[in-house]
Amino acid sequence: MGLALRPSVPLRTRLLRLVAATLIVFTAMVGVGVTAPADAPFSIAIRPVFVNLGVDIDIKVWTMHLHFAWSALPAASSTKRDNATI
């Protein structure tokens, strides 16, 4: 008669299950947050910004507000012209 122990699950299987569960929870949270009204305790607002080809994302969790802005166009030129003549 053997002990009633389950065979061990490989680490890879555990990690894959953890990643799958995390993706499911993240997708559910985004789905609930996007469809929630603005005065709800948890809401996500996504607004496109057409002037600079970007997007503004506001996430509200109770009293904490997070703001994320992304733009396809840079805000300022990253190169400066040298005054020296070539």
C-alpha positions as a LaTeX table, in Angstrom:
\begin{tabular}{lrrr}
\hline
Residue & $x$ (\AA) & $y$ (\AA) & $z$ (\AA) \\
\hline
Met1 & 0.00 & 0.00 & 0.00 \\
Gly2 & 1.51 & 3.30 & $-1.07$ \\
Leu3 & 1.11 & 6.76 & 0.31 \\
Ala4 & $-1.68$ & 8.93 & $-1.08$ \\
Leu5 & 0.62 & 11.52 & $-2.59$ \\
Arg6 & 0.02 & 13.01 & $-5.99$ \\
Pro7 & 2.84 & 12.86 & $-8.52$ \\
Ser8 & 4.83 & 16.07 & $-8.69$ \\
Val9 & 3.89 & 18.60 & $-11.37$ \\
Pro10 & 6.79 & 19.90 & $-13.43$ \\
Leu11 & 7.78 & 23.53 & $-12.91$ \\
Arg12 & 7.03 & 24.35 & $-16.56$ \\
Thr13 & 3.42 & 23.23 & $-16.17$ \\
Arg14 & 3.01 & 25.32 & $-13.03$ \\
Leu15 & 4.44 & 28.39 & $-14.76$ \\
Leu16 & 2.22 & 27.93 & $-17.81$ \\
Arg17 & $-0.86$ & 27.65 & $-15.59$ \\
Leu18 & 0.19 & 30.77 & $-13.70$ \\
Val19 & 0.68 & 32.74 & $-16.93$ \\
Ala20 & $-2.69$ & 31.54 & $-18.28$ \\
Ala21 & $-4.47$ & 32.49 & $-15.05$ \\
Thr22 & $-2.78$ & 35.90 & $-15.03$ \\
Leu23 & $-3.87$ & 36.57 & $-18.63$ \\
Ile24 & $-7.45$ & 35.57 & $-17.83$ \\
Val25 & $-7.59$ & 37.83 & $-14.75$ \\
Phe26 & $-5.95$ & 40.74 & $-16.61$ \\
Thr27 & $-8.41$ & 40.42 & $-19.51$ \\
Ala28 & $-11.35$ & 40.30 & $-17.09$ \\
Met29 & $-10.11$ & 43.39 & $-15.21$ \\
Val30 & $-9.67$ & 45.36 & $-18.44$ \\
Gly31 & $-13.11$ & 44.27 & $-19.65$ \\
Val32 & $-14.76$ & 45.35 & $-16.41$ \\
Gly33 & $-12.76$ & 48.59 & $-16.20$ \\
Val34 & $-13.48$ & 49.72 & $-19.74$ \\
Thr35 & $-17.22$ & 49.10 & $-19.46$ \\
Ala36 & $-17.59$ & 50.65 & $-15.98$ \\
Pro37 & $-19.11$ & 54.12 & $-15.58$ \\
Ala38 & $-16.75$ & 57.01 & $-14.84$ \\
Asp39 & $-17.89$ & 57.34 & $-11.21$ \\
Ala40 & $-17.33$ & 53.64 & $-10.41$ \\
Pro41 & $-14.59$ & 52.62 & $-7.92$ \\
Phe42 & $-12.64$ & 50.99 & $-10.76$ \\
Ser43 & $-12.68$ & 52.37 & $-14.29$ \\
Ile44 & $-10.45$ & 52.62 & $-17.33$ \\
Ala45 & $-10.87$ & 55.43 & $-19.87$ \\
Ile46 & $-9.11$ & 55.21 & $-23.23$ \\
Arg47 & $-9.12$ & 58.33 & $-25.42$ \\
Pro48 & $-7.42$ & 58.63 & $-28.81$ \\
Val49 & $-5.40$ & 61.78 & $-29.49$ \\
Phe50 & $-5.47$ & 62.41 & $-33.22$ \\
Val51 & $-3.21$ & 65.50 & $-33.27$ \\
Asn52 & $-0.05$ & 63.60 & $-32.39$ \\
Leu53 & $-1.27$ & 60.07 & $-33.25$ \\
Gly54 & $-1.41$ & 58.94 & $-29.65$ \\
Val55 & $-3.60$ & 57.56 & $-26.93$ \\
Asp56 & $-4.37$ & 58.64 & $-23.35$ \\
Ile57 & $-5.30$ & 55.99 & $-20.81$ \\
Asp58 & $-6.70$ & 56.91 & $-17.39$ \\
Ile59 & $-7.06$ & 54.20 & $-14.75$ \\
Lys60 & $-9.00$ & 54.97 & $-11.58$ \\
Val61 & $-8.92$ & 52.65 & $-8.58$ \\
Trp62 & $-10.89$ & 54.20 & $-5.70$ \\
Thr63 & $-8.98$ & 57.43 & $-4.93$ \\
Met64 & $-5.84$ & 56.61 & $-6.92$ \\
His65 & $-5.61$ & 57.84 & $-10.52$ \\
Leu66 & $-3.01$ & 56.60 & $-13.01$ \\
His67 & $-2.44$ & 58.33 & $-16.33$ \\
Phe68 & $-0.55$ & 56.89 & $-19.28$ \\
Ala69 & 0.04 & 58.79 & $-22.51$ \\
Trp70 & 1.66 & 57.44 & $-25.65$ \\
Ser71 & 2.35 & 59.17 & $-28.94$ \\
Ala72 & 3.65 & 57.86 & $-32.24$ \\
Leu73 & 5.26 & 61.23 & $-32.91$ \\
Pro74 & 8.07 & 62.53 & $-30.67$ \\
Ala75 & 7.25 & 65.59 & $-28.58$ \\
Ala76 & 10.45 & 67.40 & $-29.55$ \\
Ser77 & 13.19 & 66.87 & $-32.05$ \\
Ser78 & 15.87 & 64.57 & $-30.69$ \\
Thr79 & 18.57 & 65.91 & $-33.02$ \\
Lys80 & 20.02 & 69.39 & $-32.99$ \\
Arg81 & 21.53 & 71.04 & $-35.97$ \\
Asp82 & 25.10 & 72.11 & $-35.57$ \\
Asn83 & 25.96 & 75.72 & $-36.45$ \\
Ala84 & 29.22 & 74.61 & $-38.03$ \\
Thr85 & 29.28 & 74.61 & $-41.79$ \\
Ile86 & 30.27 & 71.47 & $-43.56$ \\
\hline
\end{tabular}
